[in-house]
Amino acid sequence: MKVSLKKIITSLFACILFTVSMISNITVSAACQPKLYLLANNMRTYTAKPGETVTITYNVDAPDHTWCATGVHINYDKRLTTKLDNRTGEFDYTKGPVASSLSMIVEPYEIDGFKGVFVCTYGSGNSNDGSGTVMSFEVDVPANAKSGDKYPIEFWFRETENAKDIFTDYLGDKSITEYAFANAKNCSIVIK
């Protein structure tokens, strides 16, 4: 089989152009500025009654779809109680539509005086659905809550010598994590 030098050079040139275009896409990906936010019954500050059940949602606004790997701590007031799955007895949560193509691990914790849930997502490439709810869970407000009581629900960027929270693309772009946590919005529940 004869291959001309012209075909080889043309093929190499096409490969180089493809590689440059992929690098350009990666550069665009690094510009991702996701906005993380928590809502209590779809509000930043929700006014509740004593004993009421409130749905907490962890949301992301990233219309360019350039996120994949996450490890996020969400702290909630110790006086709030969470639901357990009737079948498994484990922490009860609902995976959100934006994370439908991602694998998810959700683990409750009590560390360093905080009570909360760790949410980890992962997948191949930036296999998410862009913007929307990542996951949700319910909390019960204490029946003996008094008027004016406030229950914060907050993102907690946790870093130890062995690990730290992330919110990034499949390339591990650290600037995405820094932006996401620096601009994250928390929520709270207040009693009437």
C-alpha positions as CSV (number, residue, x, y, z in Angstrom):
1,M,0.0,0.0,0.0
2,K,1.4,3.4,-1.1
3,V,0.8,6.4,1.1
4,S,1.8,9.8,-0.2
5,L,3.8,12.3,1.8
6,K,1.0,14.8,1.1
7,K,-1.6,12.5,2.8
8,I,0.6,12.0,5.8
9,I,1.2,15.7,6.2
10,T,-2.5,16.4,5.7
11,S,-3.4,13.8,8.4
12,L,-0.9,15.2,10.8
13,F,-2.2,18.7,10.3
14,A,-5.8,17.5,10.9
15,C,-4.6,15.8,14.1
16,I,-2.9,19.0,15.3
17,L,-6.0,21.1,14.5
18,F,-8.2,18.6,16.5
19,T,-5.8,18.7,19.4
20,V,-5.7,22.6,19.4
21,S,-9.5,22.7,19.3
22,M,-9.7,20.3,22.3
23,I,-7.2,22.4,24.2
24,S,-9.4,25.5,23.4
25,N,-12.4,23.7,24.8
26,I,-10.5,22.9,28.0
27,T,-9.5,26.5,28.3
28,V,-13.2,27.5,28.1
29,S,-14.0,24.8,30.7
30,A,-11.5,26.4,33.1
31,A,-13.6,29.6,33.0
32,C,-16.5,27.8,34.6
33,Q,-18.0,29.8,37.5
34,P,-20.6,27.7,39.1
35,K,-22.9,29.1,41.7
36,L,-23.7,26.8,44.6
37,Y,-26.7,27.6,46.7
38,L,-28.9,26.1,49.4
39,L,-32.7,26.6,49.7
40,A,-35.1,25.8,52.5
41,N,-38.5,25.1,50.9
42,N,-37.2,27.0,47.8
43,M,-36.3,30.1,49.8
44,R,-33.1,31.5,51.1
45,T,-34.8,32.3,54.4
46,Y,-37.8,30.2,55.2
47,T,-40.2,31.1,58.0
48,A,-41.5,27.8,59.6
49,K,-43.8,26.7,62.4
50,P,-42.6,24.5,65.3
51,G,-42.6,20.8,64.3
52,E,-42.7,21.6,60.5
53,T,-40.8,19.5,58.0
54,V,-38.7,21.5,55.6
55,T,-37.0,20.4,52.4
56,I,-33.4,21.5,52.0
57,T,-32.1,21.6,48.4
58,Y,-28.4,21.8,47.3
59,N,-28.4,23.5,43.9
60,V,-25.9,24.6,41.3
61,D,-26.1,27.2,38.6
62,A,-23.6,26.2,35.9
63,P,-25.3,26.4,32.4
64,D,-22.0,25.5,30.7
65,H,-22.2,21.9,32.2
66,T,-18.5,22.0,33.1
67,W,-18.5,20.3,36.5
68,C,-18.4,16.7,37.5
69,A,-16.3,15.8,40.6
70,T,-17.7,17.2,43.8
71,G,-17.2,16.7,47.5
72,V,-19.2,19.2,49.5
73,H,-20.0,19.4,53.2
74,I,-23.4,20.9,54.2
75,N,-23.8,21.8,57.9
76,Y,-27.2,22.2,59.6
77,D,-28.2,23.3,63.1
78,K,-27.9,20.4,65.6
79,R,-31.5,21.0,66.8
80,L,-32.8,19.9,63.4
81,T,-33.4,16.2,62.8
82,T,-33.2,14.5,59.5
83,K,-35.2,11.7,58.0
84,L,-34.1,8.1,57.7
85,D,-35.0,5.8,54.8
86,N,-37.8,3.5,55.9
87,R,-36.3,0.5,54.0
88,T,-32.6,0.9,54.7
89,G,-32.5,3.0,57.9
90,E,-29.9,5.2,56.4
91,F,-29.9,9.0,55.8
92,D,-32.9,9.7,53.4
93,Y,-32.2,12.0,50.4
94,T,-33.4,12.5,46.9
95,K,-30.9,12.7,44.0
96,G,-31.6,15.8,41.9
97,P,-32.2,15.8,38.2
98,V,-29.0,17.8,37.5
99,A,-26.9,14.9,38.9
100,S,-28.9,12.1,37.2
101,S,-25.9,11.0,35.1
102,L,-23.5,11.1,38.0
103,S,-22.7,8.6,40.7
104,M,-23.5,10.0,44.2
105,I,-22.4,9.2,47.7
106,V,-24.2,10.9,50.6
107,E,-23.0,10.5,54.2
108,P,-24.3,12.2,57.3
109,Y,-21.6,13.3,59.8
110,E,-21.0,14.8,63.2
111,I,-17.4,16.2,63.2
112,D,-15.6,19.1,64.9
113,G,-18.9,20.1,66.7
114,F,-20.8,20.2,63.4
115,K,-23.7,18.1,62.2
116,G,-24.3,17.7,58.5
117,V,-24.1,15.7,55.3
118,F,-21.2,15.1,52.9
119,V,-22.3,14.9,49.2
120,C,-19.9,13.4,46.7
121,T,-20.6,13.2,42.9
122,Y,-18.4,11.7,40.2
123,G,-18.7,10.5,36.6
124,S,-16.9,10.4,33.3
125,G,-16.2,13.7,31.7
126,N,-18.6,16.6,32.6
127,S,-21.6,14.2,32.6
128,N,-24.1,16.4,34.4
129,D,-27.2,18.2,33.3
130,G,-25.9,21.8,33.9
131,S,-28.0,23.8,36.4
132,G,-30.6,22.7,39.0
133,T,-30.9,20.5,42.1
134,V,-28.0,18.2,42.9
135,M,-29.8,16.6,45.9
136,S,-32.4,17.3,48.6
137,F,-33.2,16.1,52.1
138,E,-35.8,16.9,54.7
139,V,-35.3,18.3,58.3
140,D,-37.8,18.5,61.1
141,V,-37.9,21.7,63.1
142,P,-38.2,21.0,66.8
143,A,-41.7,20.9,68.2
144,N,-40.6,23.2,71.1
145,A,-39.0,25.8,68.8
146,K,-39.7,29.4,69.9
147,S,-40.5,32.5,67.9
148,G,-37.3,34.1,66.6
149,D,-35.2,30.8,66.7
150,K,-32.9,30.6,63.7
151,Y,-31.5,27.4,62.1
152,P,-28.7,27.9,59.7
153,I,-27.9,25.5,56.8
154,E,-24.5,26.2,55.4
155,F,-21.8,25.0,53.0
156,W,-18.7,24.2,54.9
157,F,-15.4,24.1,53.0
158,R,-13.5,21.4,55.0
159,E,-9.8,20.8,54.5
160,T,-7.6,18.4,56.4
161,E,-4.1,17.2,55.8
162,N,-5.5,14.2,53.8
163,A,-8.4,15.7,51.9
164,K,-10.4,18.8,51.0
165,D,-13.7,19.6,49.5
166,I,-14.0,20.1,45.8
167,F,-16.4,21.3,43.1
168,T,-14.6,21.0,39.8
169,D,-14.5,19.7,36.2
170,Y,-13.1,16.3,35.2
171,L,-9.7,18.0,34.8
172,G,-9.6,19.0,38.4
173,D,-9.4,22.8,37.8
174,K,-8.7,24.3,41.2
175,S,-10.0,27.7,40.2
176,I,-13.5,26.3,39.8
177,T,-13.4,25.0,43.4
178,E,-12.2,28.3,44.7
179,Y,-14.9,30.2,42.9
180,A,-17.7,27.8,43.8
181,F,-17.0,27.9,47.6
182,A,-16.1,31.6,47.7
183,N,-19.5,32.5,46.2
184,A,-21.7,29.8,47.7
185,K,-25.0,31.0,49.2
186,N,-26.4,29.4,52.4
187,C,-30.0,29.3,53.7
188,S,-31.8,29.3,57.0
189,I,-35.0,28.5,58.7
190,V,-36.5,31.0,61.2
191,I,-39.5,30.5,63.5
192,K,-42.5,32.8,63.3
